[in-house]
Amino acid sequence: MRSPFTQNELRPLDGNPTTIWDDGQAFVTLAGTMSETADLLTEIGDSSVHKSKGTDKLGDMAKDSSGDLSDAAVRYEGTGKALRTYANALRTAQNWLDLHLEEVRNAENDYQDALDAKETADRKVSSLDHQWPWEDEPTQTEKDEASGAADAAAGSLSAAEAERNSQWHSFDHVFGTWSDAYDDAVDGVQKAMDAADNGDGFWGFVDDLLTVISVVLIVLTVVALIIGAPFTGLLAGIILGLTVLSLGLTLLKYADGRATLTEVIIATVSLLPFGIGKVLSKGAPALGAVVKGGRGVVTSVIRSGIPRMRLLHPSTWGKPFQWMAAPFRSMHNLPRPGMFVNPLKTIVNGGPEAQQIQRFLTTMNGSRWASNPAVQNFVTQTAGSLPGRFTQFLNAVNWTGAAGLTGYGAATAPW
């Protein structure tokens, strides 16, 4: 659900303000420690006590380290302050959403209901004003009742629209304030980095990037376990791309003597689920094809039960419209399954789409056309193409083994 004015999505905002603020405070505290240490190192470097052959090198190292620590202090302090400011803005926005999110959603739903009621009332008035030759002329009472219902619906719609607009404007203000705070936090972190001007160098960048990739891969892997189509392919592509990038960077470090062979092996194992998983899932249907095929079968069943139109029988004149409405009836009775799935079943099925297909087949079995031979045949054939017990066992071994080694690698990596 989105705002009709800004297209901002009505949703809870991610993030824990307390954790973000604590992290920011930790950065500020660390920056203070770094700054104090830098001052002490400067004193050591400038002190005449160390001007001797045995301590000249110590003084030089102290002064060099002092500069690095001072730059790091600037970077961490600026980053910490930006995080603390954003944490406060996020907390304010989340508190408002906790209290008013349902009110905004209900106001929008009430408005849509009122809009539907107004359209229904208007159609009723129009139908009474324009009759077909075979219809009876409506009475004045019927016309008055329809007109009164239309006026009442218009009044309800006006009130619902006013409430809905008020709620959405309040939400847009809160969301906009949070969004600006997020942008300011990003700018604040970037300014802190620019002010510090202390790039960690190429290999430092590689280590930082590998750390980020490890975290992102863990998060996306968990997400991929609970979210199915239509995002299945997108998530798989992103995870594969990041995994390949992680392996490439690890190989680069290994070539320079900065990574061990064990790290390379662990990074390589991360690619196994894509290769083995692709082989195990060969022949499995896609959710989109199953939904389209199932609806097509039901549409044919619906149409087969509609009698032919006969010109001499007015009662059959509406049959062509029933024939054309069959796809919409099928779509309404066989909705696309939800995105969220059971992660444990995702592991054994080799992906979330198999669960969504099973849900769709269950919906077909529970429909009014379930006893039709064509529907039964479609359900049986589709269910037969899903992973069997042995394949499910291999999927579980493949996923848990690769995930375990990857998690171990991320936990024990030197970065």
SULZI-V643959 format. One record per residue. N is the residue number from 1. PHI is phi in degrees with one decimal (none if undefined). PSI is psi in degrees with one decimal (999 if undefined). Layout:
BEGIN
n | phi | psi
N | PHI | PSI
N | PHI | PSI
END
This chain:
BEGIN
n | phi | psi
1 | none | 129.6
2 | -124.8 | 155.3
3 | -64.5 | 134.4
4 | -72.2 | -10.8
5 | -101.5 | -36.7
6 | -122.6 | -8.9
7 | 65.6 | 16.8
8 | -67.6 | 136.0
9 | -78.7 | 132.5
10 | -79.7 | 108.0
11 | -161.7 | 157.7
12 | -66.0 | 151.4
13 | -94.8 | 131.5
14 | -73.0 | 156.8
15 | 111.0 | 148.5
16 | -107.6 | 107.4
17 | -57.0 | -38.4
18 | -64.2 | -43.8
19 | -64.4 | -43.8
20 | -62.9 | -43.8
21 | -64.8 | -43.2
22 | -61.6 | -40.5
23 | -62.8 | -43.3
24 | -62.1 | -42.6
25 | -64.3 | -38.1
26 | -63.0 | -39.5
27 | -63.9 | -43.0
28 | -63.6 | -43.9
29 | -62.7 | -42.7
30 | -63.1 | -38.6
31 | -63.1 | -39.7
32 | -63.0 | -41.9
33 | -63.3 | -42.8
34 | -61.8 | -42.9
35 | -64.2 | -44.1
36 | -63.3 | -42.2
37 | -63.9 | -39.0
38 | -61.5 | -41.1
39 | -63.1 | -41.1
40 | -64.8 | -41.1
41 | -65.5 | -35.9
42 | -63.1 | -42.3
43 | -61.9 | -39.7
44 | -63.3 | -42.9
45 | -67.0 | -33.5
46 | -90.3 | -12.3
47 | -69.4 | 136.3
48 | -70.0 | -15.1
49 | -62.0 | -29.5
50 | -96.8 | 7.8
51 | -85.0 | 71.8
52 | -144.1 | 166.1
53 | -60.8 | -33.2
54 | -80.1 | -17.1
55 | -123.7 | 3.9
56 | -59.8 | -44.0
57 | -63.9 | -38.7
58 | -61.3 | -42.4
59 | -63.6 | -44.8
60 | -62.2 | -43.2
61 | -64.7 | -38.0
62 | -64.1 | -43.6
63 | -67.3 | -39.1
64 | -64.5 | -44.7
65 | -65.9 | -31.4
66 | -60.6 | -43.1
67 | -63.6 | -43.2
68 | -63.6 | -41.8
69 | -66.7 | -37.8
70 | -63.4 | -43.1
71 | -63.4 | -42.7
72 | -64.3 | -36.8
73 | -61.9 | -42.1
74 | -61.3 | -43.8
75 | -65.6 | -46.2
76 | -71.4 | -36.4
77 | -66.3 | -46.2
78 | -62.6 | -41.0
79 | -65.1 | -43.8
80 | -62.3 | -43.8
81 | -64.7 | -39.6
82 | -63.3 | -40.4
83 | -66.4 | -40.5
84 | -64.9 | -41.8
85 | -63.0 | -43.2
86 | -66.6 | -37.9
87 | -59.2 | -41.6
88 | -64.7 | -41.5
89 | -66.5 | -40.1
90 | -64.2 | -41.2
91 | -62.7 | -42.7
92 | -61.6 | -45.2
93 | -66.3 | -42.8
94 | -65.0 | -39.0
95 | -61.4 | -41.7
96 | -65.6 | -43.7
97 | -65.2 | -36.8
98 | -59.3 | -34.8
99 | -87.2 | -29.9
100 | -122.4 | -5.2
101 | -59.2 | -46.1
102 | -65.7 | -32.8
103 | -64.2 | -41.8
104 | -65.0 | -44.9
105 | -63.0 | -42.8
106 | -66.2 | -38.3
107 | -63.4 | -40.1
108 | -67.3 | -42.4
109 | -65.1 | -40.2
110 | -63.2 | -38.9
111 | -64.3 | -43.9
112 | -64.0 | -39.1
113 | -64.1 | -42.6
114 | -65.2 | -36.3
115 | -65.0 | -43.6
116 | -63.4 | -42.1
117 | -63.1 | -38.5
118 | -65.6 | -43.3
119 | -64.6 | -39.5
120 | -63.6 | -44.6
121 | -63.7 | -40.6
122 | -65.1 | -38.5
123 | -65.9 | -34.8
124 | -63.9 | -44.5
125 | -62.2 | -44.2
126 | -63.3 | -38.5
127 | -67.8 | -30.6
128 | -77.9 | -26.4
129 | -81.1 | -20.6
130 | -132.9 | 100.8
131 | -99.5 | 152.2
132 | -78.6 | 156.5
133 | -55.2 | -31.4
134 | -88.0 | -1.5
135 | -91.4 | 149.7
136 | -75.0 | 147.6
137 | -68.2 | 127.1
138 | -67.9 | 151.7
139 | -79.8 | 163.2
140 | -63.8 | -32.9
141 | -63.3 | -43.1
142 | -62.5 | -40.6
143 | -65.4 | -42.4
144 | -64.4 | -41.9
145 | -63.3 | -42.6
146 | -65.1 | -41.2
147 | -65.5 | -40.8
148 | -64.7 | -39.8
149 | -64.4 | -38.1
150 | -65.9 | -41.0
151 | -64.8 | -41.5
152 | -64.5 | -40.6
153 | -64.1 | -37.7
154 | -65.1 | -40.2
155 | -64.8 | -42.7
156 | -63.8 | -39.3
157 | -64.5 | -41.5
158 | -62.6 | -43.5
159 | -66.7 | -42.5
160 | -64.7 | -38.5
161 | -66.2 | -40.2
162 | -63.5 | -43.6
163 | -66.0 | -41.7
164 | -63.5 | -44.7
165 | -63.2 | -40.2
166 | -62.8 | -44.9
167 | -64.1 | -43.6
168 | -67.6 | -37.4
169 | -63.3 | -40.2
170 | -64.0 | -43.5
171 | -62.7 | -45.7
172 | -59.9 | -36.8
173 | -65.0 | -46.9
174 | -64.4 | -45.0
175 | -63.9 | -42.0
176 | -63.7 | -40.3
177 | -63.2 | -43.9
178 | -63.5 | -44.2
179 | -60.6 | -41.9
180 | -63.4 | -39.3
181 | -65.2 | -37.8
182 | -63.4 | -46.3
183 | -61.7 | -40.3
184 | -64.3 | -36.9
185 | -65.2 | -43.2
186 | -61.1 | -44.8
187 | -63.8 | -38.0
188 | -63.9 | -42.1
189 | -64.5 | -42.1
190 | -64.9 | -40.7
191 | -65.0 | -37.0
192 | -63.4 | -40.2
193 | -67.5 | -41.5
194 | -65.9 | -39.7
195 | -66.9 | -37.5
196 | -71.8 | -38.3
197 | 50.2 | 49.5
198 | -127.4 | 56.8
199 | -53.1 | 139.3
200 | -79.9 | 3.0
201 | 87.1 | 171.5
202 | -62.0 | -48.5
203 | -71.3 | -31.2
204 | -64.1 | -39.1
205 | -64.5 | -41.4
206 | -62.1 | -44.7
207 | -62.3 | -43.9
208 | -62.4 | -40.9
209 | -66.1 | -40.8
210 | -63.6 | -37.2
211 | -62.7 | -46.3
212 | -62.3 | -44.4
213 | -60.9 | -41.0
214 | -60.1 | -45.6
215 | -65.1 | -46.3
216 | -62.6 | -40.6
217 | -62.8 | -41.7
218 | -62.4 | -45.2
219 | -63.8 | -48.2
220 | -66.3 | -34.2
221 | -63.9 | -42.6
222 | -63.8 | -43.2
223 | -61.4 | -41.5
224 | -64.6 | -22.1
225 | -77.8 | -21.9
226 | -116.7 | -4.1
227 | -121.8 | 126.5
228 | -101.8 | -154.3
229 | -60.9 | 146.9
230 | -90.7 | 8.0
231 | -95.6 | 1.3
232 | -58.3 | -52.4
233 | -64.2 | -39.4
234 | -63.0 | -47.5
235 | -63.9 | -41.7
236 | -61.9 | -40.4
237 | -64.9 | -42.2
238 | -65.9 | -44.6
239 | -63.1 | -42.3
240 | -62.1 | -44.8
241 | -61.1 | -43.7
242 | -67.3 | -36.8
243 | -65.2 | -42.7
244 | -63.6 | -40.7
245 | -63.9 | -42.5
246 | -61.9 | -43.0
247 | -63.6 | -42.7
248 | -62.2 | -42.9
249 | -67.5 | -37.8
250 | -65.1 | -41.3
251 | -62.9 | -36.8
252 | -64.3 | -42.9
253 | -66.0 | -38.3
254 | -64.0 | -40.4
255 | -63.7 | -27.1
256 | -96.2 | 6.7
257 | 77.2 | 17.6
258 | -104.0 | 0.9
259 | -138.9 | 153.7
260 | -93.0 | 165.9
261 | -64.6 | -32.8
262 | -61.5 | -40.9
263 | -63.7 | -38.6
264 | -66.1 | -42.6
265 | -62.5 | -43.6
266 | -63.7 | -40.9
267 | -65.0 | -34.9
268 | -70.1 | -39.4
269 | -59.0 | -29.4
270 | -60.5 | -21.5
271 | -86.1 | -12.9
272 | -59.3 | -42.1
273 | -57.4 | -30.6
274 | -72.9 | -41.4
275 | -73.5 | -54.9
276 | -66.0 | -41.6
277 | -61.0 | -35.3
278 | -66.7 | -38.5
279 | -67.5 | -43.9
280 | -67.0 | -30.2
281 | -92.2 | 5.2
282 | -61.5 | 129.4
283 | 92.5 | -11.7
284 | -71.8 | 138.5
285 | -75.1 | 157.9
286 | -89.3 | 149.4
287 | -59.2 | -43.4
288 | -59.7 | -40.9
289 | -67.2 | -37.9
290 | -67.5 | -44.7
291 | -62.1 | -45.5
292 | -63.6 | -44.4
293 | -65.3 | -44.2
294 | -63.4 | -42.9
295 | -65.7 | -35.5
296 | -64.2 | -41.0
297 | -63.4 | -46.7
298 | -65.5 | -37.3
299 | -60.2 | -43.0
300 | -64.0 | -38.5
301 | -65.4 | -43.0
302 | -61.0 | -46.1
303 | -67.4 | -32.6
304 | -66.9 | -22.3
305 | -93.4 | 3.1
306 | -94.0 | 122.4
307 | -63.2 | 157.4
308 | -73.4 | 150.4
309 | -76.7 | 138.5
310 | -123.9 | 128.0
311 | -61.6 | -33.2
312 | -85.6 | 1.7
313 | -125.2 | 93.8
314 | -54.3 | -28.3
315 | -65.2 | -15.8
316 | -100.6 | 1.0
317 | -66.2 | -22.8
318 | -85.7 | -2.4
319 | -61.8 | -38.4
320 | -59.5 | -34.3
321 | -70.7 | -35.3
322 | -64.5 | -37.8
323 | -63.1 | -43.9
324 | -70.6 | -27.2
325 | -83.1 | -7.7
326 | -55.6 | -44.2
327 | -61.3 | -35.1
328 | -72.6 | -35.5
329 | -63.8 | -41.9
330 | -63.6 | -43.8
331 | -64.9 | -38.6
332 | -68.3 | -39.8
333 | -84.0 | -16.6
334 | -124.4 | 70.4
335 | -68.4 | 154.4
336 | -66.2 | 134.3
337 | -64.2 | 154.9
338 | -64.2 | 163.1
339 | -75.9 | -32.7
340 | -81.0 | 135.3
341 | -133.7 | 170.9
342 | -78.7 | 120.3
343 | -61.3 | -34.9
344 | -65.8 | -39.8
345 | -69.8 | -31.2
346 | -60.6 | -41.1
347 | -63.2 | -49.3
348 | -73.5 | -26.6
349 | -87.1 | -7.2
350 | 78.6 | 10.4
351 | 161.1 | 163.0
352 | -78.4 | -20.2
353 | -65.0 | -30.9
354 | -61.3 | -38.8
355 | -65.4 | -41.3
356 | -64.0 | -37.4
357 | -64.9 | -42.6
358 | -61.6 | -39.4
359 | -63.5 | -42.1
360 | -63.9 | -41.7
361 | -64.8 | -35.8
362 | -64.1 | -39.3
363 | -62.9 | -41.2
364 | -62.9 | -41.7
365 | -65.8 | -25.4
366 | -94.0 | 0.2
367 | -82.1 | 170.4
368 | -70.4 | -12.6
369 | -102.3 | 10.4
370 | -59.5 | -32.3
371 | -80.1 | -7.8
372 | -67.7 | 134.8
373 | -57.1 | -38.4
374 | -64.7 | -40.7
375 | -67.7 | -44.7
376 | -59.8 | -41.2
377 | -64.8 | -41.5
378 | -63.7 | -44.9
379 | -62.7 | -44.1
380 | -64.5 | -47.0
381 | -64.2 | -42.4
382 | -66.6 | -43.7
383 | -62.4 | -33.6
384 | -68.5 | -21.0
385 | -89.0 | -5.2
386 | -79.9 | 161.8
387 | -57.7 | 132.9
388 | -84.4 | -175.7
389 | -63.1 | -41.4
390 | -66.8 | -43.2
391 | -63.9 | -38.3
392 | -62.9 | -38.6
393 | -63.7 | -44.3
394 | -64.3 | -39.1
395 | -60.4 | -44.7
396 | -62.9 | -44.3
397 | -64.2 | -44.0
398 | -61.7 | -48.6
399 | -70.8 | -49.4
400 | -66.1 | -36.4
401 | -65.6 | -48.1
402 | -65.6 | -41.7
403 | -65.1 | -38.7
404 | -63.9 | -46.4
405 | -66.1 | -39.8
406 | -65.0 | -43.8
407 | -62.7 | -39.7
408 | -63.1 | -40.3
409 | -64.7 | -41.2
410 | -67.2 | -35.4
411 | -73.8 | -31.8
412 | -102.2 | -0.9
413 | -65.6 | 146.9
414 | -69.4 | -17.6
415 | -76.8 | 999
END
